[in-house]
Amino acid sequence: MASRTLETDYLVVGCGVGGMAFTDSLIAASDAQVVMIDCRHAPGGHWNDAYPFVRLHQPSLFYGVNSMPLGNDSIDRDGLNKGLYERAGGPEICAYFDRVMRERLLPSGQVRYFPLSQYVGENRFLSRLSGDEHHVRVRRKLVDATYLEPSVPATTEAPFEVGPGVRCVPLGELPALTENADGYTIIGAGKTAMDACLWLLEVGVPPEEIRWIKPREPWLINRAYFQGGKLVVNSYEGISRYMEAAAQARSADDFFARLGAAGWLLRTDESVWPTMFKGALATEAELEQLRRIEDVVRLGHVQRIERDAIVLDDGTVRTTAGQLHVHCAASGHNQAPGIPLFTDHRITVQQIRAGVFAFSNAFTGYVEATRGETAAKNRLCPPNRAPHVALDLPRGQLVDSRAAEQWSGEPDVQEWLRSSRLYWLHGLDRDSDEPRVREAHRRLTEYIGPGLSNLDGLLAQAPERR
Ligand SMILES: Cc1cc2nc3c(=O)[nH]c(=O)nc-3n(C[C@H](O)[C@H](O)[C@H](O)COP(=O)(O)OP(=O)(O)OC[C@H]3O[C@@H](n4cnc5c(N)ncnc54)[C@H](O)[C@@H]3O)c2cc1C
């Protein structure tokens, strides 16, 4: 097996949205040379393994890399996302990242790409096919774009035992099923479980044949408040309503109740108080469909599935050999603790702005290209850990607000935000005279100060996040 040496400014490990969005912005603002590697055969990270009916839960409008649009910026005219911006599916996202690599990154002359290459530490990687070794002399930094690799059902074993003779598949296998099932038991409470239920209903499975095991109940963000383009005012209005609720809340529960009353947060079942928040987005129309499923099991996590029984933390329910159990119980977003993004020799790509990975990664690339001191970079890019429980919503908001305060003092950052397709309020200045924008602005100005200090106070009384 051969051994070779390469030299570069940056070695980027991981070509998911993290590595791709970072590199795209880095090379747009500098003449840096970059080597990108990934153990997968194509760029796009976890999307390469996603279930066939996966979609972004946010609009395509602000996902991907900064320099290339994803999708056609069209508004859906039909279906459960009607009236809102289109959301790309898995194959479209993979094709997009392939184009970004072939049409932007490689033609720049600044990037070399090594697929099927496993990073093994100390700036070395091995070809997964030939076993050849590359040693990389890194002039500036190693970029770890693997730190937040999510865990998805296709590549993560179910976190419960499955006994002999039990039919249990990850949700990605549903479209390829050849054998009928007596019924479907969906296991999981998050976005993938919702997608599995919605897909089964869409292809005509009667709701009575679906049983949904939900260990916890999630708060969901109303996708109508997470829009750009012609609907960017929705997002701005949403932020102002959020701050109004934050300013007026008398307790953490009251804050969530107010966000629910304002329609900014949604829940599938109005009779169950959610304890989970993972940043998933949904529409009212999706929830209407999900409410058709009446057999909802709330007995904690599944411990094991036997041939005739499902054993959960708080009880047992019957099952049959003909029942298909669907594993939607991977943890999804990576819960790794936030660590400084920048050290003198390493960048650990993470989320900065809650819920917008692509923006965060692209912004990190811009900051790396345009700032010298490590401390200055970290001030602009605080890590914002992926949410897990309800209180992580306001926790993430406080990190967002502190970062925005830092950005407000930097004219070039303001300019970058204004021109970035990934910025969630992109285009708002264009609509600044609209009455809805003016009203949202008035509300935001009134409530942002008291809202943030009230959230700070509410969180000070809450237990620290582990
Ligand atoms: C179903 C689903 C829907 C989502 N929807 C949205 C959305 O709507 N909006 C949004 O902002 N985010 C969304 N996300 C989150 C987002 O897409 C990413 O999960 C998140 O940004 C993390 O991306 P990443 O690039 O860090 O991870 P990945 O996409 O996992 O990329 C990491 C890459 O690193 C490679 N790698 C790991 N170890 C090594 C090694 N040793 N050597 C070489 N390569 C290695 C892996 O092969 C992988 O390709 C969604 C996630 C999921 C699972």
The ligand as an SDF file (V2000), in Angstrom:
LIG
                    3D

 53 58  0  0  0  0  0  0  0  0999 V2000
  -33.7070   13.5470    9.1820 C   0  0  0  0  0  0  0  0  0  0  0  0
  -32.9320   14.8230    9.3820 C   0  0  0  0  0  0  0  0  0  0  0  0
  -33.4710   16.0230    8.9170 C   0  0  0  0  0  0  0  0  0  0  0  0
  -32.7710   17.2200    9.1070 C   0  0  0  0  0  0  0  0  0  0  0  0
  -33.3120   18.3800    8.6570 N   0  0  0  0  0  0  0  0  0  0  0  0
  -32.6530   19.5430    8.8570 C   0  0  0  0  0  0  0  0  0  0  0  0
  -33.2050   20.7830    8.4410 C   0  0  0  0  0  0  0  0  0  0  0  0
  -34.3020   20.8480    7.9110 O   0  0  0  0  0  0  0  0  0  0  0  0
  -32.4870   21.9070    8.6720 N   0  0  0  0  0  0  0  0  0  0  0  0
  -31.2820   21.8910    9.3060 C   0  0  0  0  0  0  0  0  0  0  0  0
  -30.6550   22.9420    9.4960 O   0  0  0  0  0  0  0  0  0  0  0  0
  -30.7440   20.7310    9.7130 N   0  0  0  0  0  0  0  0  0  0  0  0
  -31.4050   19.5670    9.5060 C   0  0  0  0  0  0  0  0  0  0  0  0
  -30.8440   18.3960    9.9400 N   0  0  0  0  0  0  0  0  0  0  0  0
  -29.5320   18.4480   10.6000 C   0  0  0  0  0  0  0  0  0  0  0  0
  -28.4080   18.5770    9.6040 C   0  0  0  0  0  0  0  0  0  0  0  0
  -28.7260   18.1280    8.3220 O   0  0  0  0  0  0  0  0  0  0  0  0
  -27.1790   17.8240   10.0730 C   0  0  0  0  0  0  0  0  0  0  0  0
  -27.5470   16.7270   10.8420 O   0  0  0  0  0  0  0  0  0  0  0  0
  -26.3110   18.6140   10.9570 C   0  0  0  0  0  0  0  0  0  0  0  0
  -26.0260   19.8280   10.3520 O   0  0  0  0  0  0  0  0  0  0  0  0
  -24.9900   17.9010   11.1630 C   0  0  0  0  0  0  0  0  0  0  0  0
  -24.3500   17.8470    9.9000 O   0  0  0  0  0  0  0  0  0  0  0  0
  -22.8840   17.3430    9.7640 P   0  0  0  0  0  0  0  0  0  0  0  0
  -22.3540   17.8060    8.4670 O   0  0  0  0  0  0  0  0  0  0  0  0
  -22.1510   17.7310   10.9960 O   0  0  0  0  0  0  0  0  0  0  0  0
  -23.0550   15.7700    9.8570 O   0  0  0  0  0  0  0  0  0  0  0  0
  -23.1070   14.6040    8.6610 P   0  0  0  0  0  0  0  0  0  0  0  0
  -24.1140   14.9980    7.6710 O   0  0  0  0  0  0  0  0  0  0  0  0
  -23.2750   13.3500    9.3690 O   0  0  0  0  0  0  0  0  0  0  0  0
  -21.6610   14.7470    8.0440 O   0  0  0  0  0  0  0  0  0  0  0  0
  -20.5120   14.2870    8.7200 C   0  0  0  0  0  0  0  0  0  0  0  0
  -19.6630   13.5210    7.7200 C   0  0  0  0  0  0  0  0  0  0  0  0
  -18.4530   13.1660    8.3710 O   0  0  0  0  0  0  0  0  0  0  0  0
  -18.0330   11.9310    7.8360 C   0  0  0  0  0  0  0  0  0  0  0  0
  -17.1000   11.3040    8.7810 N   0  0  0  0  0  0  0  0  0  0  0  0
  -17.3270   10.9690   10.0770 C   0  0  0  0  0  0  0  0  0  0  0  0
  -16.2180   10.4230   10.6230 N   0  0  0  0  0  0  0  0  0  0  0  0
  -15.2750   10.4220    9.6560 C   0  0  0  0  0  0  0  0  0  0  0  0
  -13.9220    9.9870    9.6020 C   0  0  0  0  0  0  0  0  0  0  0  0
  -13.2860    9.4550   10.6630 N   0  0  0  0  0  0  0  0  0  0  0  0
  -13.2430   10.1400    8.4370 N   0  0  0  0  0  0  0  0  0  0  0  0
  -13.8380   10.6800    7.3500 C   0  0  0  0  0  0  0  0  0  0  0  0
  -15.1180   11.1190    7.3580 N   0  0  0  0  0  0  0  0  0  0  0  0
  -15.8230   10.9820    8.4860 C   0  0  0  0  0  0  0  0  0  0  0  0
  -19.3120   11.1480    7.6600 C   0  0  0  0  0  0  0  0  0  0  0  0
  -19.1490   10.1520    6.6640 O   0  0  0  0  0  0  0  0  0  0  0  0
  -20.2960   12.2390    7.2140 C   0  0  0  0  0  0  0  0  0  0  0  0
  -20.4240   12.2680    5.8150 O   0  0  0  0  0  0  0  0  0  0  0  0
  -31.5170   17.2040    9.7780 C   0  0  0  0  0  0  0  0  0  0  0  0
  -30.9880   15.9980   10.2500 C   0  0  0  0  0  0  0  0  0  0  0  0
  -31.6800   14.8160   10.0700 C   0  0  0  0  0  0  0  0  0  0  0  0
  -31.0810   13.5470   10.6060 C   0  0  0  0  0  0  0  0  0  0  0  0
  1  2  1  0
  2  3  1  0
  2 52  2  0
  3  4  2  0
  4  5  1  0
  4 50  1  0
  5  6  2  0
  6  7  1  0
  6 13  1  0
  7  8  2  0
  7  9  1  0
  9 10  1  0
 10 11  2  0
 10 12  1  0
 12 13  2  0
 13 14  1  0
 14 15  1  0
 14 50  1  0
 15 16  1  0
 16 17  1  0
 16 18  1  0
 18 19  1  0
 18 20  1  0
 20 21  1  0
 20 22  1  0
 22 23  1  0
 23 24  1  0
 24 25  2  0
 24 26  1  0
 24 27  1  0
 27 28  1  0
 28 29  2  0
 28 30  1  0
 28 31  1  0
 31 32  1  0
 32 33  1  0
 33 34  1  0
 33 48  1  0
 34 35  1  0
 35 36  1  0
 35 46  1  0
 36 37  1  0
 36 45  1  0
 37 38  2  0
 38 39  1  0
 39 40  1  0
 39 45  2  0
 40 41  1  0
 40 42  2  0
 42 43  1  0
 43 44  2  0
 44 45  1  0
 46 47  1  0
 46 48  1  0
 48 49  1  0
 50 51  2  0
 51 52  1  0
 52 53  1  0
M  END
$$$$
